Amino acid sequence: MSGDIKTRIEEANKEFLRRMIAGDPVLVDVAPAGDVIPDFPDRTILHSGPPVTWQSMSGAQRGACIGMVLFEGWAESPEQAITLLESGEIRFDPNHHHQAVGPMAGTITPSMWVWVVENKAFGNRAFCRQVEGRQQFGEYTPEALEALEKWRDVLAPALQKAIRSMGGMPLKPIITKALQMGDELHNRPVAASSLFANALSIPLLTSGLPQGQIAATFGLLGGHELLFLGLSMAAGKAIADPARGIEFSTGVTAMARNGTEFGIQVSGLDGEWFTAQAPEVKGLFLPGYKLGDEGRDIGDSAITETVGWGGFVLGGAAGILSFVGGTPDEALAYSRQMRLITIGQSPDYLIPALGFEGTALGIDIRKVVKTGIPPIIDTAMAHKEPGHPIIGAGLVRPPMECFVKALSRFGERYKLA
């Protein structure tokens, strides 16, 4: 590689890092996806990961799509939903193609209310559906769908009124504080969820909404420890998107999986997916489930690692180990290891356990391939068959093949010899 090319890559990656660091995510709304997500036609299901067809979908993603068809009223029974999904009348499209992200199967349809986060530094917006433990994992029972209906009809409208009355809520201060309180903002957003609930309490109480609706919404805020995950995902997407399309940059702008394939996207190769088979997850199972029940890794939630949170800050979030497995020493080692494959460190998101040094930021495909170290990702586990809720959680690493493919394509694109 010539000196000139190296210089251009380094300068591009400096700009990549600058844009990531400058990101200023602000929660500005909660609204129906069909009203706010760009280019979102009816009879469409957005999903996690790179593009996928019904024929190649994992069990969890199929189950989640069945649930969304029933939720939208496009079919009246699971059998009718499957027939409709097999017919080709329903369009599938990745969330990432629509400025959106979604947990696990990640399914979003027009009637689903989503968090709306605006990056005030660049003016772009990102969207994420709510986080729950049933339909997004592939369960489509009446009880699972009732939870979605309650979010649509009761909880999300109440949150919308409270957030709008505030004129928006800056998320960077919450994220910064939560990281210093032991969160990693992926599988453990406990502190962030609490801080978010506190910030919304007065606006909700003074909203003028019916007492029953306010009480139900307080039940969500006080009893859902993973509530902030949807916000951290939307914030991560809003931060990462302005770093797309920088010529000569080797920085990763997305990591996502659909239960069949794992895919990454790279700033200097914007719009292209580099995929390999989704990996198996190593972790702990919830009661009633065992090794062999799990499907392959799934979800858009690795956007948190893409912007330096999640597995990258495990060293400061030892409390999560009871959920995903491992030891405090291993967690610290993961956080230190991630510095070997990134462009720089965040000056804002600091880890007390690492001497208040900033989180590793900006995954560099060159460094991943050179060191042989893939990123570490926190994740949950979905069943390999449709119809189940969450079955466990653990840690996973992307296939090295994704990064090798991306680096090879980068060489072709920029004519590197």
Buried (B, 14 or more C-beta within 10 A) or exposed (E): EEEEBEEBBEBBBBBBBEBBBBBBBBBBBBBBBBEBBEEBEEEBBBBBBBBBEBEEBBBBBBBBBBBBBBBBEBBEEBEBBBEBBEEEEBEBBBBBEBBBBBBBBBBBBBBBBBBBBBBBBBEBBBBBBBBBBBBBBBBBBEEBBEBBEEBBEBBBBBBBBBBBBBEBBBBBEBBBEBBBBBBBBBBBBBBBBBBBBEBBBEBBEEBEBEEEBBEBBBEBBEEBBBBBBBBBBBBBBBBBBBBBEBBBBBBBBBBBBBBBBBBBBBBBBBEBBBBBEBBBBBBBBBEEBEEEBBBBBBBBBBBBBBBBBBBBBBBBBBBBBEBBBBEBEBBBBBBEBBBEBBBBBBEBBBBEBBEEBBBBBBBBBBBBBEEEBBBBBBBBBBBBBBBBBBBBBBBBBBBBBBBBBBBBBBEEBBEBE
